Amino acid sequence: MVSQEQYELMNHDQNNTLLVLIPGLGAVATTFLAGVMAHVHHGRPMVGSITQNYKLPDTSETPDPRNFQPLSEHLGLPKLPNLAFAAWDITADNAYESAKKAKVLTPEDLEQVRAPLQEISPMPGVFISDYVRRLEPSFIKEGTSRVQWVAQLRADIQEQKKAHATDRAVMVWCGSTERFLKPEAVHQSLEAFEKGLNQDHPAISPSQMYAYAALLEGVPMANGAPNLTLEIPALIELAKREGLPIAGKDFKTGQTFMKTLLAPGLKAKLFGAQGWFSTNILGNKDGLVLDEPENFRTKEHSKLESLHSILETERYPELYGDLHHTVRINYYPPRGDSKEGWDNIDILGWMGYPMQIKVNFLCKDSILAAPIVLDLALLLDWAHGQGWSGIQEWMSFYFKDPHSEGKALHDLMRQHQNLLSTLGAE
Ligand SMILES: NC(=O)c1ccc[n+]([C@@H]2O[C@H](COP(=O)([O-])OP(=O)(O)OC[C@H]3O[C@@H](n4cnc5c(N)ncnc54)[C@H](O)[C@@H]3O)[C@@H](O)[C@H]2O)c1
């Protein structure tokens, strides 16, 4: 643990690099990288990032209401030019080539950051086809067992730290959604997990191997996908043993963001709800992966959690007991990353009279996810500096299916409050 003063001093040192390790160099990761580089080289705004935009009121002895302190300064976070990056993928495209294929950003915007993006070439990934059936890997690690793959991932992390002359790193999983995986005995303790690794147990997923390697190398980690990765007793135990913060899961971006914003309002008014039907069309690689039923099941599970918890269906069965909650994702290539989501909400008012709310959100998936990657990377490093370890529930603001050892908090505004109070920024 370092004091806040030491942490701030560390970040004023131009040579003190924070290395951001990213498994999965696809649409979200490259949009995040391009945005950071466009900011560093061309001053583009960091819209949607709490760490880069939030301001605290002036707390000096004679406060001036026109003065505000940026959160990043208040926390002494690393400056963006002090970030370095490394990634893994199962295709060899560098970040520029991958961003071009993802078609999130305009060719003009990509051209501006072409050179720094081209410098980021992925390391070969650890991949097991059974976990992501729709992708054809062309750039994967050699080896035939989980023990060998973990050893290679650990060596990658050590090499990247050496190459960037830093010991300070965080990992944010931006890889594809893996198939649905139920916690099994092998996940229940670190001892069982390590035994399982030695026996090449099939229920240890690639994302869990990255997580295990990261934690053994002293790297905090967040999971941006809905797959079961960090939220197993074995890896929570390891994170606590190593004094490392972890957070997850599944970036809260489009439809669930709207849902966790609207549902608390309806609940505050104690309107009833009979149904919430959510459907999406999207045509990016993520959509292709989610077109596989077992991978969609992982996402569906993550997306369904929030309403039940916000509406407290057990406490108010007369208002929400019959709620039908359905979530669909349809792969529709013409839309690429420009997702369109529709929500139909059947609510009940005075005397049980039915009414409807319709929400039509035309969003850009990766534009919504990119600032979350930045915030998670910076806040994980900050939490590490505070000496915090295990699940960071105060980060649930960023996740669809927040990771919690008790009852998870889903209400967006309560999550926001929790985030700011933890950061001493209310
Ligand atoms: N708004 C959003 O975009 C959003 C929101 C919530 C969650 N997510 C999740 O974030 C993840 C990334 O989304 P995306 O749109 O960038 O998807 P993407 O398909 O563009 O990128 C994922 C990348 O991961 C790579 N990959 C797959 N398995 C790998 C492995 N084992 N090791 C290394 N690389 C691997 C793929 O080749 C691909 O390049 C997905 O799981 C998605 O469900 C995205």
The ligand as an SDF file (V2000), in Angstrom:
LIG
                    3D

 44 48  0  0  0  0  0  0  0  0999 V2000
  -20.7950   -1.9580  -25.8150 N   0  0  0  0  0  0  0  0  0  0  0  0
  -20.0340   -2.9790  -26.0660 C   0  0  0  0  0  0  0  0  0  0  0  0
  -19.3980   -3.0080  -27.0620 O   0  0  0  0  0  0  0  0  0  0  0  0
  -19.9380   -4.0570  -25.0530 C   0  0  0  0  0  0  0  0  0  0  0  0
  -20.7250   -3.9690  -23.9250 C   0  0  0  0  0  0  0  0  0  0  0  0
  -20.6280   -4.9570  -22.9640 C   0  0  0  0  0  0  0  0  0  0  0  0
  -19.7470   -6.0000  -23.1350 C   0  0  0  0  0  0  0  0  0  0  0  0
  -19.0200   -6.0830  -24.2660 N   0  0  0  0  0  0  0  0  0  0  0  0
  -18.1510   -7.2380  -24.4090 C   0  0  0  0  0  0  0  0  0  0  0  0
  -16.8400   -6.8030  -24.6440 O   0  0  0  0  0  0  0  0  0  0  0  0
  -16.1710   -7.7880  -25.4200 C   0  0  0  0  0  0  0  0  0  0  0  0
  -15.4840   -7.1120  -26.5990 C   0  0  0  0  0  0  0  0  0  0  0  0
  -16.4640   -6.5600  -27.4700 O   0  0  0  0  0  0  0  0  0  0  0  0
  -16.0370   -6.1310  -28.9470 P   0  0  0  0  0  0  0  0  0  0  0  0
  -17.2020   -5.4710  -29.5510 O   0  0  0  0  0  0  0  0  0  0  0  0
  -14.7130   -5.4600  -28.9140 O   0  0  0  0  0  0  0  0  0  0  0  0
  -15.8700   -7.5630  -29.6380 O   0  0  0  0  0  0  0  0  0  0  0  0
  -14.8760   -7.9320  -30.8430 P   0  0  0  0  0  0  0  0  0  0  0  0
  -15.3620   -9.2230  -31.3440 O   0  0  0  0  0  0  0  0  0  0  0  0
  -14.7320   -6.8080  -31.7930 O   0  0  0  0  0  0  0  0  0  0  0  0
  -13.4730   -8.0920  -30.0950 O   0  0  0  0  0  0  0  0  0  0  0  0
  -13.1570   -9.1910  -29.3130 C   0  0  0  0  0  0  0  0  0  0  0  0
  -11.7860   -9.6440  -29.6980 C   0  0  0  0  0  0  0  0  0  0  0  0
  -11.3880  -10.6940  -28.8220 O   0  0  0  0  0  0  0  0  0  0  0  0
  -10.6290  -11.6170  -29.5760 C   0  0  0  0  0  0  0  0  0  0  0  0
  -10.5640  -12.8530  -28.8100 N   0  0  0  0  0  0  0  0  0  0  0  0
  -11.5110  -13.8100  -28.6660 C   0  0  0  0  0  0  0  0  0  0  0  0
  -11.0680  -14.7740  -27.8420 N   0  0  0  0  0  0  0  0  0  0  0  0
   -9.8280  -14.4180  -27.4510 C   0  0  0  0  0  0  0  0  0  0  0  0
   -8.8650  -15.0170  -26.6000 C   0  0  0  0  0  0  0  0  0  0  0  0
   -9.1390  -16.1650  -25.9870 N   0  0  0  0  0  0  0  0  0  0  0  0
   -7.6920  -14.3720  -26.4170 N   0  0  0  0  0  0  0  0  0  0  0  0
   -7.4390  -13.1860  -27.0260 C   0  0  0  0  0  0  0  0  0  0  0  0
   -8.3120  -12.5820  -27.8600 N   0  0  0  0  0  0  0  0  0  0  0  0
   -9.4990  -13.1890  -28.0500 C   0  0  0  0  0  0  0  0  0  0  0  0
  -11.3580  -11.6820  -30.9120 C   0  0  0  0  0  0  0  0  0  0  0  0
  -10.5490  -12.1660  -31.9280 O   0  0  0  0  0  0  0  0  0  0  0  0
  -11.7290  -10.2180  -31.1150 C   0  0  0  0  0  0  0  0  0  0  0  0
  -10.7440   -9.5110  -31.8570 O   0  0  0  0  0  0  0  0  0  0  0  0
  -17.2260   -8.8140  -25.8360 C   0  0  0  0  0  0  0  0  0  0  0  0
  -17.1860   -9.9040  -24.9690 O   0  0  0  0  0  0  0  0  0  0  0  0
  -18.5150   -8.0670  -25.6210 C   0  0  0  0  0  0  0  0  0  0  0  0
  -19.6130   -8.9130  -25.3470 O   0  0  0  0  0  0  0  0  0  0  0  0
  -19.0870   -5.1260  -25.2300 C   0  0  0  0  0  0  0  0  0  0  0  0
  1  2  1  0
  2  3  2  0
  2  4  1  0
  4  5  1  0
  4 44  2  0
  5  6  2  0
  6  7  1  0
  7  8  2  0
  8  9  1  0
  8 44  1  0
  9 10  1  0
  9 42  1  0
 10 11  1  0
 11 12  1  0
 11 40  1  0
 12 13  1  0
 13 14  1  0
 14 15  2  0
 14 16  1  0
 14 17  1  0
 17 18  1  0
 18 19  2  0
 18 20  1  0
 18 21  1  0
 21 22  1  0
 22 23  1  0
 23 24  1  0
 23 38  1  0
 24 25  1  0
 25 26  1  0
 25 36  1  0
 26 27  1  0
 26 35  1  0
 27 28  2  0
 28 29  1  0
 29 30  1  0
 29 35  2  0
 30 31  1  0
 30 32  2  0
 32 33  1  0
 33 34  2  0
 34 35  1  0
 36 37  1  0
 36 38  1  0
 38 39  1  0
 40 41  1  0
 40 42  1  0
 42 43  1  0
M  CHG  2   8   1  16  -1
M  END
$$$$
